Amino acid sequence: MRALPISRSEAKSLLAPLARFPRVALAVSGGPDSLALMHLAARWRMTRRTGPEISVLTVDHGLRAGSRDEVLMVGRIAKSLRLPHAILAWEHHGDVGTSVQVRARVARYDLMAAYCHAHDIPALVTAHHLDDQAETFLMRLRRGSGLDGLAAIPEQGSWAGLKLLRPLLDVPKARLVATVEQAGLKFAVDPSNGDERFERARLRRNADAFAALGLTPEAVALSARRLRRAREALETAARDFLFLHSETCEAGYAVVDLAALRSAPEEIALRGLSRLIAAVGGGEEPMRLVKLEALLAALKAEPGKAHTLGRCRIEPRGGQLGIFREMRKQGLPELKLKPGERTLWDNRFKVELGQCEAAPITVRALGEAGLRTLRERQALPEALPRLAARTLPACWRGERLIGLPALGPAPFSCHEVGLDCRATFLRGTA
């Protein structure tokens, strides 16, 4: 039976969650799924008297010939739908090595998150669909994933302080293809979708065999949806635990009561650790459960020992466990910021320079030398841990340290009198 396109009334219901945001960005690659999302969102927006403003973002990974033509095609279609379009290029040099799909995915989301923060867009919308959900479940089942892995793709999530929305998650891919064809839109086909070096391609090749066993995308996605319900209950319990036993500081670090963590039910302790490490480290890819389990076991066996995981240094501090951004050998990012601009720094802080400033600044980590300078000036509170202070975003002009941006309600601010620069710790998923 031929799949039916998505009707206007269905689109209105599916896209309703977007209406609570003043601005949203659509992640559109040029494939049929994301083009269907763009078409449906543009048509839905035209029926509304107010918001949201919709932008379209396309990432050019530069990994194969023809990718530029595809992103330009998206731009032409977006223009025909009266939607603003931005092309974001992944800057890499030569071979990107192994795990290319994982690295490309992280780069894609990081680029889109940076654009959204720079343009005050709070939500990013993707075209993940029912077939994606089923494939993700089966891949994670093969790896022996726990509850979170088998709950697969959530309808809503976060990335670097953005809301992620997936309004098409219960829609079969065939209906999205039918929607694009009905609209008369040409779409691109990514050759990697049929490349059996990749796990998803192998699953798609065997889709008919799975269906013959009753493992249809609908059946598998139903299991994932029910597991998501259980995950949400555990996440609520983990949030309650963190509310009672932890604190996340605007200066980019967290502490949790070590005794409470060691005595908590293991599942709650693991989830609490995961949320705090993701917030402080700025990492958005889920940490492997086996690594979290090993960390918790080590904290129980040797509570006085320090560890590293998820771009964080984790060490006991007087009855508490401190979680700090790790200062790696290659350093932390360095970004230029012009007057009136805002940027995402280290996936942890949104930094904004006032419109009236006369000159740009460089944002990079305070580091040990900068920390010594501010300590000598008695410009930092003694209670601020060294491990947290040295990884804060700092304002520089050349090699001259100006100081720290104002950090929310915390008592730190730039030391150049009158410099209007502010930073907001995004707190990740904590």
C-alpha positions in Angstrom: 0.0 0.0 0.0 1.3 3.4 -1.0 2.1 5.7 2.0 0.0 8.8 2.5 1.4 12.3 2.7 1.1 14.1 6.0 -2.1 16.2 5.9 -2.3 19.9 7.0 -4.3 18.9 10.1 -1.7 16.2 11.1 1.1 18.7 10.6 -0.7 21.2 12.8 -0.8 18.7 15.6 2.7 17.4 15.1 4.3 20.9 15.0 2.3 22.3 17.9 5.2 22.0 20.4 7.2 24.5 18.3 4.6 27.2 19.0 5.9 27.9 22.5 9.2 29.2 21.2 9.7 32.7 19.7 12.3 31.4 17.2 13.2 27.9 16.1 15.8 26.5 13.7 15.2 23.5 11.4 18.1 21.2 10.7 17.8 20.4 7.0 20.3 18.3 5.1 18.6 17.9 1.7 17.3 14.4 2.2 13.5 13.6 2.0 13.0 13.6 5.8 14.3 17.0 6.6 12.9 18.6 3.4 9.5 17.2 4.5 10.0 18.9 7.9 10.9 22.2 6.2 7.9 22.0 3.8 5.5 21.2 6.6 6.9 23.8 9.0 6.7 26.6 6.3 3.1 25.6 5.5 2.2 25.5 9.2 3.8 28.8 9.9 1.8 30.5 7.1 -1.5 29.5 8.9 -0.5 31.2 12.1 -0.9 34.9 13.1 2.1 34.9 15.4 5.5 33.1 15.7 7.6 31.3 15.8 10.2 32.7 13.4 11.7 29.8 11.5 15.3 29.6 10.2 16.8 26.8 8.2 20.3 25.5 8.9 22.3 23.2 6.7 25.8 21.8 7.5 28.2 21.1 4.7 30.5 18.4 6.1 32.7 18.5 3.0 33.2 14.8 3.1 32.2 13.9 -0.4 31.8 15.4 -3.8 28.5 17.1 -4.4 27.8 18.1 -0.8 28.0 21.8 -1.7 25.4 21.4 -4.5 23.0 19.7 -2.0 23.3 22.5 0.6 22.7 25.1 -2.2 19.7 23.1 -3.3 18.3 23.4 0.3 18.9 27.1 0.1 16.9 27.5 -3.1 14.0 25.5 -1.7 14.1 27.5 1.6 14.0 30.7 -0.4 11.0 29.5 -2.3 9.3 28.9 1.1 10.3 32.3 2.3 12.5 30.9 5.1 16.0 32.3 5.9 18.8 29.8 5.3 22.3 29.5 6.6 25.1 27.2 5.5 27.5 26.1 8.2 30.8 24.5 7.1 32.6 21.9 9.1 36.2 23.0 9.0 38.5 19.9 9.0 41.7 19.1 7.3 42.3 15.8 5.4 41.1 12.5 6.7 38.8 12.8 9.7 39.8 9.2 10.8 37.6 6.5 12.2 34.0 6.9 13.5 33.4 9.4 10.8 29.6 9.3 11.2 29.8 10.0 15.0 32.3 12.8 14.5 30.3 14.4 11.7 27.1 14.2 13.9 28.8 15.9 16.9 30.3 18.6 14.6 26.9 19.1 13.0 25.2 19.7 16.3 28.0 21.9 17.7 27.9 24.1 14.6 24.1 24.5 14.7 24.2 25.1 18.5 26.8 27.9 18.0 24.6 29.5 15.3 21.5 29.3 17.4 23.2 30.9 20.5 24.6 33.6 18.3 21.2 34.4 16.9 19.1 34.0 20.1 17.3 30.9 18.8 16.3 28.7 21.8 15.2 25.5 19.9 16.5 23.3 17.2 14.1 21.0 15.3 15.2 17.8 13.6 13.4 15.3 11.3 14.1 12.0 13.1 11.3 9.6 12.3 9.8 6.2 13.3 12.3 4.2 11.2 15.3 6.1 12.8 13.8 5.2 16.2 13.5 1.5 15.4 17.0 1.3 13.9 18.5 3.0 17.0 16.8 0.6 19.3 18.1 -2.5 17.4 21.6 -1.1 17.2 21.7 -0.5 20.9 20.1 -3.9 21.7 23.0 -5.5 19.8 25.5 -3.6 22.0 23.8 -4.7 25.2 22.6 -1.2 26.1 20.7 -0.4 29.3 17.4 1.3 29.7 18.6 4.7 28.4 20.0 3.2 25.3 16.9 1.1 24.5 14.6 4.0 25.2 16.3 5.3 22.0 15.6 8.8 20.7 13.6 11.1 22.9 10.9 13.4 21.5 12.7 16.3 23.3 16.2 16.7 24.4 19.0 19.2 24.8 22.3 20.1 23.2 24.7 22.8 24.6 21.8 24.7 26.2 19.4 24.4 23.3 16.1 22.5 23.3 16.0 19.7 20.7 12.6 18.9 19.3 11.8 15.9 17.2 8.1 16.3 16.2 8.1 13.6 13.5 9.4 10.8 15.7 6.2 8.7 15.3 5.9 9.2 11.6 7.1 6.5 9.2 9.8 7.5 6.7 7.6 6.4 3.8 5.1 9.1 4.7 7.8 11.8 4.7 8.9 10.7 1.3 5.3 10.8 0.1 5.0 14.3 1.5 8.0 15.6 -0.4 6.9 13.9 -3.6 3.4 15.4 -3.3 5.0 18.9 -2.9 7.1 18.3 -6.0 10.4 18.8 -4.2 13.6 17.1 -5.4 15.7 15.6 -2.7 19.2 14.3 -2.3 20.2 10.7 -1.4 23.2 10.3 0.8 25.3 7.4 -0.6 26.3 6.4 2.9 22.7 5.3 3.5 23.4 2.3 1.4 27.1 1.8 2.4 27.1 -1.5 4.3 30.3 -0.5 6.2 27.8 1.4 8.4 25.5 -0.4 10.8 22.3 1.5 9.8 22.8 0.5 6.2 23.1 -3.2 7.1 19.9 -3.0 9.2 18.0 -1.4 6.3 19.1 -4.2 4.0 17.6 -6.7 6.4 14.4 -4.7 7.1 12.2 -7.2 5.3 13.6 -10.1 7.3 13.0 -8.3 10.6 9.4 -7.5 9.5 8.8 -11.2 8.7 9.6 -11.9 12.4 7.2 -9.2 13.6 10.0 -6.7 14.2 8.4 -3.9 12.2 9.5 -0.3 12.9 6.1 0.3 14.5 6.5 -2.6 16.9 10.1 -1.8 17.8 9.3 1.9 18.3 6.4 1.0 20.6 8.9 -0.8 22.9 11.2 2.2 22.8 8.3 4.5 23.7 7.4 2.3 26.7 11.0 2.2 27.9 11.1 6.0 27.6 8.3 6.2 30.1 10.4 4.2 32.6 13.4 6.3 31.9 11.5 9.5 32.5 10.5 8.2 36.0 14.1 7.5 36.8 15.2 10.8 35.5 12.7 12.5 37.8 14.2 10.6 40.8 17.7 11.6 39.7 16.7 15.3 39.5 15.2 15.1 43.0 18.4 13.5 44.3 20.6 16.2 42.8 18.3 18.9 44.1 18.8 17.6 47.6 22.5 16.7 47.5 24.3 18.7 44.9 25.0 22.3 43.7 25.9 23.5 40.3 27.7 26.9 40.3 27.5 29.7 37.7 31.3 29.5 37.6 31.1 26.2 35.7 31.6 23.5 38.3 29.5 21.2 40.5 29.7 19.5 43.9 27.7 16.5 45.2 27.6 15.0 48.7 29.9 12.0 48.4 28.3 9.9 51.2 24.8 10.5 49.7 26.1 9.5 46.3 27.7 6.3 47.5 24.6 5.2 49.5 22.0 6.1 46.8 20.4 3.4 44.7 23.0 2.6 42.0 20.7 3.6 39.1 20.0 7.0 40.7 23.7 7.6 41.5 24.7 6.7 37.9 22.2 9.1 36.5 23.2 11.9 38.9 26.8 11.5 38.0 26.0 11.5 34.3 24.0 14.7 34.5 26.6 16.6 36.5 29.5 15.5 34.3 27.6 16.4 31.1 26.8 19.9 32.6 30.3 20.7 33.7 32.2 19.0 30.8 30.0 20.4 28.1 29.8 17.0 26.4 26.5 16.1 24.8 27.1 12.6 23.6 25.8 10.1 26.2 28.7 8.6 28.2 29.1 4.9 27.9 27.3 3.1 30.8 30.3 0.8 31.4 32.5 3.9 32.1 30.0 5.4 34.5 29.6 2.1 36.3 33.4 1.8 36.6 33.6 5.4 38.0 30.9 4.8 40.6 32.6 1.5 41.7 35.9 3.3 42.1 34.3 6.1 44.1 32.9 3.4 46.5 36.1 1.4 46.7 38.5 4.4 47.0 36.5 7.5 47.9 39.7 9.6 48.3 41.0 9.1 44.7 40.6 11.5 41.8 39.3 10.5 38.4 38.7 11.9 34.9 35.7 11.2 32.7 33.7 13.2 30.1 36.1 16.1 29.9 35.9 16.5 33.7 38.2 16.1 36.6 36.4 14.4 39.5 37.9 14.6 42.9 36.8 14.5 46.6 36.8 17.8 48.6 36.0 17.6 52.3 33.1 15.2 52.2 31.9 16.4 48.8 32.8 15.2 45.3 33.9 18.1 43.1 33.3 18.0 39.3 35.5 20.4 37.3 36.1 21.0 33.6 39.4 19.3 32.7 42.2 21.5 31.4 43.7 19.4 28.6 47.1 19.8 27.0 45.6 21.2 23.8 43.8 23.8 25.8 40.3 25.1 25.5 38.7 27.0 22.6 39.8 30.5 21.5 37.1 32.6 19.9 36.9 36.2 18.6 33.9 38.3 19.7 32.9 41.6 18.1 30.8 44.2 19.7 27.1 43.2 19.8 28.0 39.5 19.1 27.3 36.5 21.3 29.0 33.1 21.0 29.0 29.6 22.5 32.3 28.9 24.2 33.4 25.4 25.1 29.9 24.1 24.8 29.4 25.4 28.4 29.1 29.2 28.3 27.2 31.7 26.2 29.3 34.9 26.1 28.0 38.2 24.9 29.9 41.5 24.2 28.0 44.7 24.5 26.9 46.5 21.3 28.5 49.8 22.5 32.0 48.4 22.9 34.7 50.0 20.7 36.8 46.9 19.9 36.5 43.1 19.8 37.9 40.8 22.4 39.3 37.2 22.4 37.6 34.7 24.6 39.8 31.9 25.9 40.3 30.1 29.1 41.7 32.0 32.1 44.4 29.4 32.6 47.0 29.2 35.4 48.8 32.4 34.4 45.6 34.4 34.3 44.5 32.9 37.5 47.7 34.0 39.2 47.2 37.5 37.9 43.7 37.8 39.3 44.7 36.2 42.6 47.4 38.8 42.9 44.9 41.6 42.3 42.6 39.9 44.9 40.0 40.0 42.2 38.6 36.5 42.8 36.8 35.1 45.9 39.0 32.7 47.9 36.2 30.2 47.9 36.4 29.8 44.1 38.3 26.5 43.5 41.4 26.7 41.4 40.3 23.9 39.1 37.1 25.8 38.3 38.7 29.2 37.9 41.3 28.3 35.4 38.8 26.9 32.9 36.5 30.0 33.0 36.1 32.0 29.9 38.3 35.1 30.1 38.4 38.3 28.0 41.7 39.1 26.3 43.1 41.7 23.9 46.2 40.2 22.5 48.2 38.9 25.5 46.6 41.4 27.9 44.1 39.9 30.3 41.1 42.1 30.7 39.3 39.9 33.2 36.3 37.6 33.4 32.9 38.3 32.0 30.2 39.0 34.5 28.9 35.5 35.4 25.2 35.7 36.3 24.7 36.5 40.0 28.2 35.3 40.9 30.7 37.9 42.2 33.1 37.9 39.3 33.2 40.6 36.6 35.5 42.0 34.0 38.3 44.2 35.4 38.5 46.8 32.6 36.2 49.4 34.0 33.0 49.7 32.0 33.6 46.7 29.8 30.2 45.2 29.0 30.7 41.4 28.7 28.5 38.7 30.2 28.7 34.9 30.3 26.0 32.5 31.1 26.8 28.9 32.2 24.4 26.7 30.3 24.5 23.9 32.9 24.1 21.3 30.1 21.5 18.7 31.1 21.9 19.1 34.9 
